[in-house]
Amino acid sequence: MVHTAYIVEAVRTAGGRKNGRLSKWQPSDLAGEVLKELVKRTGVNPEDIDDVVLGCVSQVGAQSGNLGRMAVLAAGLPETVPGTTVDRQCGSSQQAVHFAAQAVMSGVQDIVIAAGVEVMSLVPIGSGAQDGAKAGHGRSTDSAGIQDRYGKGIMFSQFEGAELVAETFKCTRKEIDEFAAASHRKATAATKNGYFKTQILPVKGVDKGGKEVVHDTDEGIRPETTVETLSKLPTLKKGGIMTAGSASQICDGAAGMLICNEAGLKKLGKNVVPRAKIHTLALAGSDPVMMLSGPIPATRSALKKAGLKIEDIDLYEVNEAFGSVPIAWAKEVKADLNKLNVNGGAQVGLTAEFLLRFDTNTSRLSLCVFFRLLATL
């Protein structure tokens, strides 16, 4: 018997810029704050939490040692609550959602928290590979099988991938800059209108002078961004299209969802109303050299599984790892840009994952293609 997976509550910190307000946080403590808030908001008996699945890409240093379990302990949850950490690169925390949903849909578990954290100011992107190589522990791409397949000395690069996506799917600099500017504009409007208030958990932060402040607003939004200012930026690659303005930012943050089945809802009590249910899950691999085109086959797979067409979806979210990614996706699946990332968004991505979600409160069907959880749940 397949059970229904319900999203009961979703919480996140506001995103922090590189060396910004969240840069002094220990990752396990930051994730722990999200776990505590989920318990508080849902009223769940902590002893009823069957598992905590946490996504994290750079599992080195402060983010090593099974960060999911560390977050459970940092949150003060009972020691009997297990925790684990998953790495599907920039799809790690979306995979945490998949595992949590699969667990409750199977009936093996009833209440699972899916979460994610990265403090990239402390543990920069690529730290695992770089630190390991410096220590003499080798490189993953030294594999003979990989080099035979993709070329000797191959070093997969998302920057090269973003350019390849733009070239392959005929994305122009103008339309990418327009989309990037619109992302900041939409995020600014969403913040001003209070759309993020219910999902953001205010936490302690530090300002540029080191003074303690309340961090409750996404730090990476730039209201002043325009197509004109973006058009003047140099490209990341000579002769290329992508710029720093159309590439995702370094971000510190944590987020989480409490997911349960019907039995889990009974444990939570009659007053708990789920926010959404998970309809369809799908994954897709893609060319690792281009690497950022995965949302396209993932979307097609999920729509086919669900028996739906792109026209049936009210809203979609596609991670803006680079501006070429959502533009290419929209072109290929014939999506309406007016329904895409309506509140803005940007993260770095390597693999694509797909979630079709039905909001039980608004009867709205949402298609979410994420690369990373940070500030997107």
N, C-alpha and C positions, 0 to 999 in steps of 0.2 A: 504494500500500500504506500502510495506517495502522499506525504503530508504537504500542507501549505507552509511556506516560509514567510513569516511576517516581519517587517521592519517596524519595531515598536518605537524606537527612539534613535536619533542621530545627533551627535555632538561633535564639535570641533573647536580648536583654538583658532583665533584669527591668524592668518599667515604672517610670518616675520621675515623681514629682509635679511640678506647676508650681513652678519655682524650687527643685526638690529636688536629689537626689543626682546626677542626670545633666545638670543645667542648664548646666554649664560646658563640656560637650563640643562640639567642632566636629562638625557632622552627618556630614561625609565621613569623619572619623576614627572615629566611633561605628559607622557602617555598615561601615567597613573592618575593624573588629574582628570583626564577624560573618563577613565574607568570609574572613578568615584562619582563623577557627575551622572553617568548613565545609571548607576545604582540609585542615586538620589532621585533622579527624575522618574524612573520607572517603579521605584519601590520594591524592586526585586530583592528577595532574600539572597544575600551573597552566596549562601551555601547551595542555592539552587542553580548557580551558574555552572554549566557542565564543562565549559572550556572558554579560553580566551585565545584567539588566533590573531596574531599581529604581523603586519607586513613591514618589512624594513629592507632597504636595498644594501646599504653600506654597513654590514654587520662586522664591524671592527672597532677596537677601542671601546669607547663608552657605549657603543651599540652592539657589542658582542655578548657572548655568554647567555644566549637565549633571552633576548630582550623582552619577549612576550611574558615569560615567567618573571623576569625582573620587574616589569610593570605591575603585575599582579601583587607582588610583595611590596612594591613602593606605594601602591594604592591602599595598603592595609587590608586587603581582602583576606579571607581565611586561607591558611596555608594549604587547605585541601583543594582549593581552586587551581586547576592546572593552567598552564599557558605555554604557547609554542610560537615560534617565529618562522615566517615563510619568506622566500626570496624568489620572486618571478621577475627580478629586476624592477623596472618602473611600473610593473603591474602587480607588485607584491601585495599591496593592501586590498586591491580589487580581488586578488586571489584569496585573501583572508575572508572576504565577503562570500566568495564562491564556496569555500570550505565550510563556513558557518551555515550557509543555506543548505548545502548538501547534507550536512549532519542532521539538521532538524527535519529536512524533507524525508530523510530515510527513517526517521524515528529513533535512530541510535541515541541522539541527544535531543533535549527539548529547548534549552536556552543557551545560546552561545553569543559571545561578544566578538565582533570582527573589528579590528582596529589597525592603526598604522601611525608611525612616527618617523621623522627624520629631523635631526638638528644639523643641518648641512653647514652651518657656521663652524660647528665643532668637528664634525666628521664630513669632510667635503666629498662630493661625488667622485667616485673612482678610488676612494681611499683603500678599499680592500685590495684591489689589483696593484695599486702603486706601492702601498706599504709592504705587501707580500713580495713584490719583485725586489724592492730595496733590501729586504731581509734575506734574499736569496732563495725564496720559495717558489720561484718560477712564475710563468704566466699561463692563463687558461688557453690563450690562443697559440701556445707553443705546440698544441696537439698536432700530430702528424696527419691525422684524419681530416682535421679542419683545414690545415694548410694545403693538403692535397686537393681539397674540394674548392677552396676559395683563394688560394695563392699563398706562396711562401711569405712569411712576415706580415700576414694580414693583421690589421688592427682595426676592428670595427669602430666606426665613428658616427655618432648621431648627427654631427654637423654635416658630414658628407651625405648621410642619409637624407637629411632635410633638403639638401640641394637636389639629390636624385629624385625625390618625390616631386619637387617643383618642376623639374625637367620632364619627368615621365608623364605627369598629369597636366602639363602645360599651364602651370600656375604662374601668373605674372607678378612682378614686384609691386605693381600698383594695387592689385586686388589683395595681395598679402598685407601690404601696409594699411589698406582700408580696413581689413578685418582686424588687425592688431589694434588700430586706433579705436575701432568700435568696441573691442573687448574692454578697454579701459573705460570707455564712455558708459557701457552697460553696467560694469561693476561699480562705477561711481554712482550711478542712478540707483542701483540696488541697495547700496550702502545708505544713501541719503533717504530712501524710502523705507529703510528698516527691514528689508527682506532677509537679512542674515542674522537678525537679532536672536531669534529663537534657536538657531543652531550654534551660535558662538558662545563659548564658555570664557568669560573674562579671567585672565590669569595675570600674575605679577610679571612685569617686564622692566627693562631699564632703558632710559633715553640715551641720547648721544653723550650726555655729560655723566652718565653712570647713576643718575637718580632713579629711584624706583617709581614706576608708573603702572597704571592699570592698562593692560594690553587687551583691547576688545574690538579693534578695527584692523582690517587687512592692511598691512604696511606696504604692500607692493603695488597698490593701485596708484596710477599717476593721472589725475584728472586733467592735467594740462596737455596730455598727449594728443597730437593731431596728425593727420596724414602728411601735412606739410613738414612738421618736425621730423617725422619718421623717414620721409623721403630724402632727407639730408644726411642721414646716418651712413657711415661706410659699411660695406658688406663684410661679413665674417670671412669670406673667401674671395680672393681676387677673381673678378669676373662672375661672381655668384649673385644670388638674390637675397639670401637671408641676412638680417642685421641683428644687432643686440635688441632692437626694438620689436622684432617679430619672433624672437626666441624667448623661451620661458626663463623665469628668474630663479635664482637660488632661493630656496624657501625653508624656513624652520616652522614646524607645526606638528600637530597630532590630531587625530580624529577617530571616531568609533561609532559603531552601530550595535544595538542589542537586537538580535534576531531570534525568533522562536517559532514553534509550531503551535497547533491547537492545545496540546497538553501544556505547553509553556505558558500560553495565555491564561489557562485556568490557574496555574501556579501564581501568576502575577495578580490575579484578582479581577473582579467585575468592572472596576473603574478604569482599567487600562484599555485604551483604544489604539490599535496599531495604526501607524501612519501610512503604511503601504504594504503590498505583498509582492514578492518576487515571482515573476511570471515565467521567464525563460533565461537560461544561462547558456553561454557559448564562448568558446575560445578559438583562436586562430593563430597559427604561426605564419611568418612571412619571410621574405628574402632578408637574411641578416645583414646584408650589405646596405640595402635600402632601409631596412629595419622599421621604418615608421609608417608603412602602408598597411599594417595589420588591421586597423579598424574597418577596412573595407570588406575583407572576407569574413571578419567576425560578425559584422552587421548582417551580411547576407545569410550567414549560417543561422543566426538567431531568428531572423525574420522567417526563414524557411521552417525552422522548428516550431515557431509559434503560429504559423499559418497566416501571417500578416504581411502587409505591404508597407513601405515607408510612408505612404499617404495616410495610413491608419494611426500613425504616431503623433501625439500632440506636441511633444517637446523632445529634443535630443541634446545630449551633452557629449562632445568629443574633445578629448584632451588637446589643448593647444601647446603641445610640446614645441612645435614651431608652426608659424602661420601657414606653411604649406600643407600641413597635415589635415586640418579640418576643411580647407578649401578643396584639396584633392578628394577627400571623403565625400563631400557634398556633391561634387561633380560626378563621381562614379556611381553613387547610389541614388542620384536624382533627388537630393534632399532640399527642402526649403530653408534658405539661409535665415529667414525670419524666425524660425523655430530653433535655431542652433545656438547653444550657449547663451541663452537670453540674459543671464546675469554676469556674463564675462567668465574668464577662467584661463589658467595657464599652468602647466607643469611639464617636466621633461619625461620622455617616454621611449621605451625600447621594444615592448611587446604589447599587443592589443588584447583587451578583454571586454566582454560585452555583458550587459545586464539589462533586461527588459523589466520595468518596474511599474506596477499599477498602484496609484495613490488612492487609498480607500476613502479619503476625506473629500477629494475633489473629483473623483472618477476620471483622473487624468492619466493617460498612458505615456510613460516616459522611457526613452531609449538612452541608455548611458554607456558610452564607450570610454573607459578610463585607462590611463597608463599608471597613474599613481593616486593614492588616496588623499594625500596631504591637501587639506582644505577643500576637498571636493565631495566628501560624503555629505 
